Every structure is written in C-alpha cells, then in structure tokens.
Amino acid sequence: MPVKIGNFTLNSRVYVPPMAGVTDLVFRSIVRQIDPGCLMSTEMVSSRALLARPESRIMDLGETEHPIGIQIFGHEPDVMAHAAQLAEKRGADFVDINMGCPVPKITKGKDGCALMKEPELAEEIIKTVKSAVSIPVTVKFRLGWDDTSRNCVSFGEMAEGAGASMVTVHGRTRQQLYSGKADWSHIALVKKALTIPVFGNGDVFSPEAAMRMLETTNCDGVAVARGSLGNPWLIPSITRYLDEGILGDAPSTLERLITAYEHASALVEYKGLRVGINESRRHMINYTKGISGAAPFRNRLTQISSKKDAAEILAELAFMSEGGTARKNFLLAVEQNDLKYGEHPGERKHDRKSGIKTPVDVVSVAPVAVP
C-alpha cells in the first residue's frame, strides 16, 4: 500500500533522515544519483539561528532531490513556526521537527529529545508549526528520555493529535545515545497506536535488517541513518529487497573509491578547500571501511590537505586492492571529475573566500550526531 505524507505519495519505503554534519546537499546529491526515489531530509537547522541568518545554506535544496524535507529544532513555538515558514519558502516538501536528538549541547537548551520530557510544550510547537505552513509537518523522536520514562506511545499519539502527518521513531532512549541495541518492540507499539505513517529507525544496516524491522514493527517504512555512511548503495539495496525480495550485488572496490573521491571533490567545490577537505576526511574513511588492507590508507586520509592528496592515496588503495587496471580507471575518473569543475587534477586552488560559506549551524552540533 503506498505511503502518503499529507498530500503527497512516497515512491519508496526508505527514508534517509537528518544527520548533523552529514546529510548536506553534497551527500544528498550522491544518494540521489544512486536512488532517485527515496525520502530525504536536510541536516537539522536551529530555528533560533534562522532569525539572524535566514539564508542558512543548510536549507539549500537541489532541483532534482524531491521529495525533500527540512528539519528544524528549537523549543519556542513562534520561533519554530517562523523557521517552518522559511523552510516552506525554500521549497521543502515537508518540515520535520526534531524531538529526538540526544546530544547534550542540544538537550540542555530544552531542544531535541528534551521535549519528550515536556509533551505539553511539544504539542504546542507542533500545533503552532502546523498552523503556520501549508506543507506536511512530521516529527522525529525516541522511545523516551530514559528507561524509566518510555513515553513514545503517548508522545506519538500527542503528535498525531497535534497535526503531524508522519513520525519517525528511533528505537533508543536519550540516555542510550547510540549504544546498545535498538528496541523495535516499542516502535511496534507506536505504530499500533497511530493511524499516520510511522517510520522505524535504529540498527538498519542491511536489507535483511530492514525487512526484519518492517516485519517486527509493521511500520510503513524504515529510516536508514548511520548505515548509509560510506554506503549509499545500501538504500537502493533495501528498496529492491523490500519490493522484489532480491539482494543486489555490492559495489566494487573501484566504484566505492571513485564515489569517495567524487564526494570529497564536491565538498571542496561547495564549501571551499578548508571546510570541504576537513569534512571529506570522515566520509572517505567510511567509504574505505570493509576494504581489506585499507587501515593504513585510512590513517593517511585523516591527514589530507587537498584533493590531490586524496586522489593519490585512493589511487594507491585501488592498486593494492585490484591492481594496475583499477588504478588506471580510478585516475581516469578523477580526471573526468576535475574537468567537470574546469580544472586539471590537483591544480585548482581554493581558499576560504572562493568557497561557499559554511552553514550557520555547522558548529552548533556534534559533527556526526544522528538525531
């Protein structure tokens, strides 16, 4: 049965939810190349920060990445409503309210998962945001603050009653952060209690896990967060397995290395050399995980200062893994990628002024927090 969020129907049961410092325009464009139909959302953006910087680049959206949501966080209903209106003006198909981020610097300000301790305030926020926009409003939350206050079912019922068109439930408490095992049984309880779509989140690292999640919870879809880091191919693999029961082939080492370089190159183009290279390091490390003998190369990738450094290290890894032909094909892909940006490999010079400014909230959250 097709999943509907408000007035639009989804093409996929797989959702790539917001990940701070990860799901920027570059990451999403790579995912879109591999799986055009999945549901996606931006990194979370501070509603309070948007009062000063409404042009925040966290809300940059590509022309071809719909359906796309913009996630906002905060605890002031009127400020959240203003942020939602800005998201709608920027072209979001839906606005997602973060009520699940466990990071202390977020929760100490009554934002994120701290709102699960104040359901009346959370309800006011949802109602105020809902009345301020014409696009659907969705909410992401956790099982509760800790094991003594697992209020996800009543919280979900409140969210639906306040006007949410969909909820995403992470199967851990705030106290757990990302440790331990996600409890899918409580996600099932939320699904049973609600009539709006429910997406389950937590420990979905394979197509088989996604299927087990749906069978266990009866959810409408799965949210794939950390599993997609360095592995965007997981998303179409899950879609195909859910729809057809077929496990597709994993990407080759060469394909992973080429994508790693393209990701790094696009980050430099989008954010400038300093920020782009800094952010690309962890992505390239994720792309090389699982490649036999890649550990020394990952250590070197943490020290790169240019695209040329990245190309040289990844070319060596291609040679070690698959031989001279793989190295040659990798370097050909590097040349083609660099020519796309009007440069020869390693020759273009970037500085902070020439790059696009870093999004206003880039230092306000942990770099790889997964709300």
C-alpha angles and dihedrals in degrees: 000000000000117000116235126196108193107306100346132076121224122233093207142035091219121094125189100205127202117293116183111238091008117061096062124139092276096052091046093050090055091049090048091054089056099036115016095180107054123108115252142178137196127250112282114273127203113249090207092052090052090065088068099030110028090164092066110160091220083081094054108129129194122230094239103040101088133161087060134152132200115220120213131187135197141099105241110096097208093045090048090051090053090050090050091053090052089051091052091050090051089059105262116163090211139000118232121205115214111224096148111061107123098191109127095227087059101040095046087066092055090256131121115010091358086081089068085071090054106044093164091059090044089053092051090051093051093047093047093048092045092054092048099057139043096215123085119278119218131184133212120202143150136241090274142290094291141337092282093056109042096158098153095122096052089040090054091048089051092050092051092047091050092056108271113155095201139003132207116207123200110208097228136074123243089252090059094053099184099327128110125016124315112248106228093176091075090049086056089054091053091050092049091052098048136065097199120083116283123200118199121221132189136077097008100146100141141030089252091054090050090053091048090050092055093044093048099044104024085225121166093236147344129254112218113198122146091019090068095057106115088351112075087154088075090075099062089038090059092045092052093046093050094046102036107013090238125133108215126214118274116245116267121252089251092054091050093050094047091050090047090056093044089052092051092045093051091049091054091048092048102039106021130253102292099046095032095053092042092054093041094061096073092043093053090047089055093048091054096049111115094027108123113246094008098121096094090048091052089054089054092047089061088064102047120127101182145027088253090061090051093048093050095049095045091047090055090049090050090052093047092048104039109005139243097322091056091050091050093049091047093053090047089055090049091053092049091048094050093047087056087065092044098255143106117243111288096352104097114097121215130186134178093266094052094051128078113267118263113257112268094245100046094113097038095082138037110279098244102022111149108208 
